[in-house]
């Protein structure tokens, strides 16, 4: 055994006289691996040092989000107090409209457990039936308390009929006797609201920042089944649907809104939009407020004095793209009467004057890319035409020398894997983005991929999606 081991080591020594153990051997596999490794290193180096073409997907919408505000509502209203002591019976629903002389409530010295006597008047029965039908169409079980509004409204219509029979000449007083009860009627047409919030005397002419502090704001419900004393507040009467909404503004905001006289307002509570007359108020303390005047819609927002809104001032809506994507490019312009069509009668082209090898004049149909059509001219690039080229009108000897140029603003589309110029029409613009027109001929569409930085590419350059 030792003899065999000695012979093996002797053989290895002869094959490797230096005694150094070889890690790599030079063969075809090693060469291929080495070349591949070098190629990968070079590719990584080129990728890291190259200018990358970034894409941007075109979206649709406004240029910027509209500003949102919390406004305070101001309207003509007054609190009506009890004429006498007793228990209250309500005959008008909360947030219900009443006419002048319409019954709102009654006060009795004792609780009135009995209902009103049946009514047989045809007109009153018809009105009650219509009210019930309308109520059933909008009733939701989770809003069961609305049943009471229907009850009050029905009782009020019955009582109005009774009082009209008694006072055929018209009701001139706001307080009437009906049996042992004192009946209160509305002094003006308006909206009944069974709550107060301490802001009933709010005046836009003396508004201050403290009025917008919602921390101390509270609304007090006035409906009660307990005995009330004479002079206790029972309801508010809003006398008109003309109302205003005041919003605080900064000096920067009034500069942008100084030229506005009418604005679209979106109410965030229910998504309803209305037009409003707009004025800016400057107070003696140096504060600024926007005053939005409406002539309808107040009844929807009587459950709170503070109303969240959005001013729809960014009205331009289109395709949103980065400003960095925009590029200006020159084009040759050719009168449209020199255009003709190819064999399929669909592709627009031109008859370009040429000469054969013998110097004989001839024409060649060329089909350039059309980038725009405006003012009776087609816009083409210099891919098939050069300045001084001549095009001939089909069926005529009229000739046009190509030399006129015009500039278009556009972006580079990446949809086909290479940079293709597409025209844009800018509607609105800020420092970072702009809104361009939808449906522009030879333009872009929503969800197109465009080059984010136009300076990073050239025409027809291959782009990586």
C-alpha positions as CSV (number, residue, x, y, z in Angstrom):
1,X,0.0,0.0,0.0
2,X,2.7,2.6,0.8
3,X,4.4,1.7,-2.5
4,X,1.3,2.5,-4.5
5,X,0.8,5.8,-2.7
6,X,4.4,6.8,-3.4
7,X,4.0,6.0,-7.2
8,X,0.8,8.2,-7.3
9,X,2.5,11.2,-5.7
10,X,5.5,10.7,-8.0
11,X,3.2,10.8,-11.1
12,X,1.5,14.0,-9.9
13,X,4.9,15.6,-9.3
14,X,5.9,14.9,-12.9
15,X,2.7,16.4,-14.3
16,X,3.0,19.5,-12.1
17,X,6.8,20.2,-11.6
18,X,6.2,23.6,-9.9
19,X,4.1,22.1,-7.2
20,X,1.4,24.8,-7.5
21,X,-2.1,23.5,-7.6
22,X,-4.1,24.8,-10.6
23,X,-7.5,26.3,-9.8
24,X,-8.5,27.3,-13.4
25,X,-7.7,25.6,-16.6
26,X,-7.8,27.3,-19.9
27,X,-10.5,25.6,-22.1
28,X,-13.4,26.6,-24.3
29,X,-15.9,26.6,-21.3
30,X,-13.7,29.1,-19.4
31,X,-13.4,31.4,-22.4
32,X,-17.1,31.5,-23.0
33,X,-17.9,32.1,-19.3
34,X,-15.3,34.9,-19.2
35,X,-16.8,36.6,-22.2
36,X,-20.3,36.3,-20.9
37,X,-19.2,37.7,-17.5
38,X,-17.5,40.7,-19.2
39,X,-20.7,41.3,-21.3
40,X,-22.9,41.4,-18.2
41,X,-20.5,43.8,-16.5
42,X,-20.6,46.1,-19.6
43,X,-24.4,45.9,-19.8
44,X,-24.8,46.8,-16.1
45,X,-22.4,49.7,-16.5
46,X,-24.2,51.1,-19.6
47,X,-27.6,50.7,-17.8
48,X,-26.4,52.6,-14.7
49,X,-24.8,55.4,-16.7
50,X,-27.5,55.7,-19.4
51,X,-30.3,58.3,-19.4
52,X,-33.5,56.3,-18.7
53,X,-36.7,57.1,-20.5
54,X,-39.5,57.2,-17.9
55,X,-43.1,56.8,-18.9
56,X,-46.2,58.6,-17.6
57,X,-49.7,57.2,-18.1
58,X,-52.1,59.9,-19.2
59,X,-55.0,60.4,-16.8
60,X,-58.3,62.4,-17.0
61,X,-59.4,65.0,-14.6
62,X,-59.0,68.6,-13.3
63,X,-55.6,70.2,-13.0
64,X,-55.8,70.4,-9.2
65,X,-58.1,69.4,-6.4
66,X,-60.7,72.1,-5.6
67,X,-60.3,73.8,-2.3
68,X,-62.7,72.7,0.5
69,X,-64.0,75.1,3.2
70,X,-66.3,75.0,6.3
71,X,-68.8,77.9,6.0
72,X,-71.2,79.3,8.5
73,X,-74.8,79.8,7.3
74,X,-76.6,83.2,7.7
75,X,-80.3,83.7,6.9
76,X,-83.3,85.7,8.0
77,X,-84.8,84.0,11.1
78,X,-86.4,84.7,14.4
79,X,-87.2,82.6,17.5
80,X,-90.9,82.3,18.5
81,X,-91.6,82.0,22.2
82,X,-94.6,80.5,24.0
83,X,-97.6,82.9,24.5
84,X,-98.8,81.0,27.6
85,X,-97.9,78.2,30.0
86,X,-99.0,74.7,29.3
87,X,-98.4,71.6,27.3
88,X,-97.5,71.9,23.6
89,X,-99.2,70.1,20.7
90,X,-97.1,70.4,17.5
91,X,-98.9,70.8,14.2
92,X,-96.0,71.5,11.8
93,X,-93.2,69.1,11.1
94,X,-89.6,69.9,11.7
95,X,-88.1,71.7,8.7
96,X,-91.6,71.9,7.2
97,X,-92.7,74.9,5.1
98,X,-95.7,76.8,6.4
99,X,-97.6,79.7,4.9
100,X,-98.5,82.9,6.7
101,X,-101.4,82.1,9.1
102,X,-100.6,78.3,9.1
103,X,-100.8,76.5,12.4
104,X,-97.5,75.7,14.0
105,X,-98.4,74.6,17.6
106,X,-101.0,74.8,20.3
107,X,-100.7,75.1,24.1
108,X,-103.3,73.6,26.5
109,X,-103.3,73.9,30.3
110,X,-103.5,70.1,30.5
111,X,-102.1,67.4,28.3
112,X,-104.3,66.8,25.3
113,X,-104.6,63.0,24.9
114,X,-107.6,63.1,22.6
115,X,-107.2,63.4,18.9
116,X,-108.8,65.9,16.6
117,X,-112.3,65.2,15.4
118,X,-112.6,63.4,12.0
119,X,-112.5,65.7,8.9
120,X,-114.9,65.3,6.0
121,X,-113.8,68.3,3.9
122,X,-112.9,66.9,0.4
123,X,-110.0,69.3,-0.2
124,X,-108.4,68.5,3.1
125,X,-108.8,64.8,2.7
126,X,-107.2,65.0,-0.7
127,X,-104.2,67.0,0.7
128,X,-103.7,64.5,3.5
129,X,-103.9,61.6,1.1
130,X,-101.2,63.2,-1.2
131,X,-99.0,63.9,1.8
132,X,-99.3,60.2,2.9
133,X,-98.5,59.0,-0.6
134,X,-95.4,61.2,-0.9
135,X,-94.2,60.1,2.6
136,X,-94.6,56.4,1.7
137,X,-92.4,56.9,-1.3
138,X,-89.4,58.2,0.6
139,X,-89.9,56.5,4.0
140,X,-87.1,54.3,5.3
141,X,-87.5,52.1,8.4
142,X,-84.3,53.4,10.0
143,X,-85.9,56.9,10.0
144,X,-89.0,55.9,11.9
145,X,-89.0,59.2,13.8
146,X,-90.1,60.8,10.5
147,X,-93.6,59.3,11.3
148,X,-94.0,62.1,13.8
149,X,-93.4,64.8,11.2
150,X,-96.2,63.2,9.1
151,X,-98.4,63.1,12.2
152,X,-97.8,66.8,13.0
153,X,-98.4,67.8,9.4
154,X,-101.7,65.9,9.1
155,X,-103.0,67.3,12.4
156,X,-101.9,70.8,11.3
157,X,-103.9,70.5,8.0
158,X,-107.0,69.4,9.9
159,X,-106.6,72.2,12.4
160,X,-106.0,74.7,9.6
161,X,-109.3,73.6,8.1
162,X,-111.1,74.1,11.4
163,X,-109.6,77.6,11.9
164,X,-110.4,78.6,8.4
165,X,-114.1,77.7,9.0
166,X,-114.1,79.8,12.1
167,X,-112.3,82.8,10.7
168,X,-113.7,83.0,7.2
169,X,-112.5,86.6,6.9
170,X,-108.9,85.6,7.4
171,X,-106.5,85.1,10.4
172,X,-105.0,88.4,11.4
173,X,-103.5,87.4,14.8
174,X,-100.6,85.0,15.5
175,X,-102.4,83.6,18.5
176,X,-106.0,82.1,18.5
177,X,-108.2,80.3,20.9
178,X,-109.5,76.9,20.1
179,X,-111.4,75.3,22.9
180,X,-109.2,75.5,26.0
181,X,-106.1,75.7,23.8
182,X,-104.1,78.6,22.5
183,X,-103.1,78.1,18.9
184,X,-100.1,79.8,17.4
185,X,-99.9,80.5,13.7
186,X,-96.9,81.6,11.5
187,X,-96.5,85.4,11.1
188,X,-94.8,84.9,7.7
189,X,-94.3,82.3,5.1
190,X,-91.3,80.3,6.1
191,X,-89.7,77.1,7.4
192,X,-90.3,75.8,10.9
193,X,-87.3,74.5,12.8
194,X,-87.6,73.1,16.3
195,X,-84.1,73.9,17.5
196,X,-81.9,76.9,18.4
197,X,-78.1,77.3,18.3
198,X,-77.5,80.8,19.6
199,X,-76.5,82.1,16.2
200,X,-80.0,83.4,15.2
201,X,-78.8,87.0,15.3
202,X,-75.6,86.4,13.3
203,X,-74.9,89.2,10.9
204,X,-72.4,88.9,8.0
205,X,-71.4,92.6,8.4
206,X,-69.9,92.0,11.8
207,X,-68.6,88.5,11.4
208,X,-65.4,87.6,13.2
209,X,-63.0,84.6,13.5
210,X,-64.6,83.5,16.8
211,X,-67.8,82.7,15.0
212,X,-66.1,79.8,13.2
213,X,-65.0,78.1,16.4
214,X,-67.0,74.9,16.3
215,X,-65.7,73.7,19.7
216,X,-68.3,75.7,21.6
217,X,-71.1,75.2,19.1
218,X,-74.2,73.3,20.1
219,X,-77.7,73.0,18.9
220,X,-80.6,72.8,21.4
221,X,-83.7,70.7,20.6
222,X,-86.9,72.6,21.5
223,X,-89.5,69.9,21.1
224,X,-90.7,68.6,24.5
225,X,-93.6,66.8,26.1
226,X,-93.1,68.7,29.4
227,X,-94.9,71.8,30.6
228,X,-93.5,75.0,29.2
229,X,-93.6,78.5,30.7
230,X,-94.7,81.6,28.9
231,X,-91.7,83.1,27.1
232,X,-89.9,79.8,26.6
233,X,-88.5,79.4,23.0
234,X,-90.6,76.9,21.0
235,X,-89.3,77.1,17.4
236,X,-87.4,79.1,14.8
237,X,-89.1,80.5,11.7
238,X,-86.8,81.0,8.7
239,X,-88.6,83.6,6.7
240,X,-86.9,83.2,3.3
241,X,-84.9,80.7,1.3
242,X,-82.5,83.5,0.3
243,X,-79.4,82.7,2.4
244,X,-75.7,83.2,2.5
245,X,-72.7,81.1,3.4
246,X,-69.5,82.8,4.8
247,X,-66.1,81.2,4.4
248,X,-62.8,82.5,5.8
249,X,-60.1,83.4,3.3
250,X,-56.4,84.2,3.3
251,X,-54.8,87.1,1.5
252,X,-53.3,84.6,-1.0
253,X,-56.8,83.1,-1.7
254,X,-58.5,86.4,-2.4
255,X,-55.8,87.2,-5.0
256,X,-56.8,84.1,-6.9
257,X,-60.6,84.7,-6.4
258,X,-60.7,88.4,-6.8
259,X,-62.3,88.3,-10.3
260,X,-64.9,85.7,-9.4
261,X,-68.5,86.9,-9.3
262,X,-70.2,83.6,-9.7
263,X,-69.0,80.2,-8.5
264,X,-70.1,76.6,-8.5
265,X,-70.5,75.1,-5.0
266,X,-70.5,71.5,-4.1
267,X,-72.0,70.5,-0.7
268,X,-70.0,67.7,0.7
269,X,-72.9,66.4,2.9
270,X,-75.0,65.2,0.0
271,X,-72.9,65.9,-3.2
272,X,-75.5,68.5,-4.5
273,X,-74.0,71.4,-6.5
274,X,-75.5,74.9,-6.8
275,X,-74.4,78.2,-8.3
276,X,-73.8,81.1,-6.0
277,X,-73.1,84.8,-6.3
278,X,-69.7,85.5,-4.8
279,X,-68.3,88.6,-3.1
280,X,-65.2,89.2,-0.9
281,X,-65.8,90.9,2.5
282,X,-62.9,92.8,4.0
283,X,-63.4,93.4,7.8
284,X,-62.0,96.3,9.9
285,X,-59.7,93.8,11.8
286,X,-58.0,92.8,8.5
287,X,-59.7,89.5,8.0
288,X,-61.2,88.3,4.7
289,X,-64.3,86.3,4.1
290,X,-66.1,85.0,1.0
291,X,-69.8,85.5,0.9
292,X,-71.8,82.9,-1.2
293,X,-75.4,83.9,-1.8
294,X,-78.0,81.3,-2.7
295,X,-81.8,81.5,-3.4
296,X,-82.7,77.9,-2.7
297,X,-81.5,74.7,-0.9
298,X,-81.5,76.0,2.7
299,X,-84.0,73.5,3.9
300,X,-81.5,70.6,3.3
301,X,-78.9,72.0,5.7
302,X,-80.9,73.3,8.7
303,X,-79.6,70.6,11.0
304,X,-76.3,72.4,11.4
305,X,-75.0,76.0,11.2
306,X,-71.6,74.8,9.8
307,X,-71.6,73.4,6.3
308,X,-68.7,71.8,4.5
309,X,-68.4,72.7,0.9
310,X,-66.0,72.6,-2.1
311,X,-65.6,75.5,-4.5
312,X,-65.5,74.2,-8.0
313,X,-63.0,76.7,-9.4
314,X,-60.9,74.3,-11.3
315,X,-63.5,73.8,-14.0
316,X,-61.1,72.8,-16.8
317,X,-61.2,69.0,-17.2
318,X,-59.2,67.1,-19.7
319,X,-56.1,64.9,-20.0
320,X,-53.5,65.5,-17.3
321,X,-49.9,65.4,-18.3
322,X,-46.6,66.6,-16.7
323,X,-45.2,69.9,-18.0
324,X,-41.8,68.1,-18.5
325,X,-43.5,66.0,-21.2
326,X,-44.2,68.9,-23.5
327,X,-42.0,69.5,-26.5
328,X,-42.1,72.0,-29.3
329,X,-41.4,70.9,-32.9
330,X,-41.2,72.5,-36.3
331,X,-43.2,71.0,-39.3
332,X,-43.5,71.7,-42.9
333,X,-47.0,72.9,-43.9
334,X,-48.6,71.9,-47.3
335,X,-51.9,73.2,-48.6
336,X,-54.6,70.5,-48.4
337,X,-55.5,70.9,-52.1
338,X,-52.2,69.2,-52.9
339,X,-53.1,66.1,-50.9
340,X,-54.2,63.0,-52.7
341,X,-54.9,59.4,-51.7
342,X,-53.2,56.1,-52.3
343,X,-54.5,53.1,-54.0
344,X,-56.9,52.2,-51.1
345,X,-58.3,55.7,-51.1
346,X,-57.6,56.0,-47.3
347,X,-54.0,57.0,-46.9
348,X,-53.3,60.7,-47.4
349,X,-50.2,61.4,-49.5
350,X,-48.6,63.8,-52.0
351,X,-47.2,63.6,-55.5
352,X,-43.6,64.6,-55.1
353,X,-41.7,65.8,-58.2
354,X,-38.8,63.6,-59.1
355,X,-36.6,62.8,-62.1
356,X,-35.5,59.4,-63.4
357,X,-31.9,58.5,-64.3
358,X,-32.2,60.0,-67.7
359,X,-33.3,63.3,-66.2
360,X,-36.9,63.0,-67.3
361,X,-39.5,64.6,-64.9
362,X,-41.8,62.3,-63.1
363,X,-43.8,62.1,-59.8
364,X,-43.7,59.7,-56.9
365,X,-46.5,59.2,-54.4
366,X,-45.2,59.7,-50.9
367,X,-47.1,59.1,-47.7
368,X,-45.7,61.2,-44.8
369,X,-47.0,61.0,-41.2
370,X,-49.6,63.7,-40.7
371,X,-49.3,65.5,-37.4
372,X,-52.0,68.2,-37.7
373,X,-54.5,69.8,-40.0
374,X,-55.3,73.5,-39.4
375,X,-56.2,76.5,-41.5
376,X,-56.4,74.4,-44.7
377,X,-52.8,73.0,-44.3
378,X,-51.3,69.6,-43.4
379,X,-48.4,69.5,-41.0
380,X,-45.6,67.0,-42.0
381,X,-42.1,66.4,-40.7
382,X,-38.8,66.1,-42.6
383,X,-38.7,62.3,-42.8
384,X,-39.8,62.3,-46.5
385,X,-39.6,66.0,-47.4
386,X,-36.7,68.5,-47.5
387,X,-36.9,72.2,-47.9
388,X,-37.1,73.0,-51.6
389,X,-38.9,69.8,-52.5
390,X,-41.9,70.2,-54.9
391,X,-45.3,68.7,-54.8
392,X,-47.7,68.7,-57.7
393,X,-51.4,69.0,-57.5
394,X,-53.2,65.8,-58.7
395,X,-54.7,66.3,-62.1
396,X,-53.1,69.7,-62.5
397,X,-49.8,71.4,-63.3
398,X,-49.9,73.5,-60.1
399,X,-46.7,73.1,-58.1
400,X,-45.9,74.0,-54.5
401,X,-42.4,74.5,-53.2
402,X,-42.1,73.2,-49.6
403,X,-40.5,75.8,-47.4
404,X,-43.3,77.1,-45.0
405,X,-42.9,75.9,-41.4
406,X,-45.1,76.1,-38.3
407,X,-44.5,75.0,-34.7
408,X,-46.7,72.5,-32.7
409,X,-46.7,71.7,-29.0
410,X,-46.9,68.0,-28.2
411,X,-45.6,65.0,-26.4
412,X,-43.8,61.8,-27.3
413,X,-46.1,58.7,-27.3
414,X,-44.4,55.4,-26.2
415,X,-47.3,53.1,-27.1
416,X,-45.5,51.6,-30.1
417,X,-42.2,51.1,-28.3
418,X,-40.5,54.2,-29.8
419,X,-41.0,57.9,-29.5
420,X,-43.8,59.3,-31.7
421,X,-44.7,62.9,-31.6
422,X,-48.4,63.7,-30.8
423,X,-50.0,67.1,-30.9
424,X,-51.7,68.6,-27.7
425,X,-53.9,71.6,-27.1
426,X,-53.3,73.1,-23.6
427,X,-56.4,74.2,-21.6
428,X,-54.8,75.0,-18.3
429,X,-51.4,74.8,-16.7
430,X,-49.5,75.2,-13.4
431,X,-45.8,74.7,-12.5
432,X,-45.9,70.8,-12.6
433,X,-48.9,69.7,-14.7
434,X,-51.2,70.9,-17.4
435,X,-54.6,69.9,-18.7
436,X,-54.9,69.2,-22.5
437,X,-57.9,68.8,-24.7
438,X,-59.6,65.4,-25.1
439,X,-60.2,64.0,-28.5
440,X,-57.7,66.1,-30.3
441,X,-57.1,64.8,-33.9
442,X,-53.5,63.4,-34.1
443,X,-53.3,63.7,-30.4
444,X,-53.3,61.5,-27.3
445,X,-56.0,59.6,-25.3
446,X,-56.5,58.6,-21.7
447,X,-54.2,55.7,-20.6
448,X,-51.7,56.4,-23.3
449,X,-48.1,56.1,-22.2
450,X,-46.0,59.2,-22.9
451,X,-42.4,60.2,-22.2
452,X,-42.2,61.9,-18.9
453,X,-39.2,64.0,-19.7
454,X,-39.3,65.0,-23.4
455,X,-35.7,66.2,-23.4
456,X,-34.5,62.6,-22.8
457,X,-35.5,61.3,-26.2
458,X,-35.5,62.1,-29.9
459,X,-37.9,61.3,-32.7
460,X,-38.3,57.6,-33.4
461,X,-35.9,56.6,-30.5
462,X,-36.6,53.2,-29.1
463,X,-38.1,53.4,-25.6
464,X,-38.4,50.8,-22.9
465,X,-42.0,50.4,-21.7
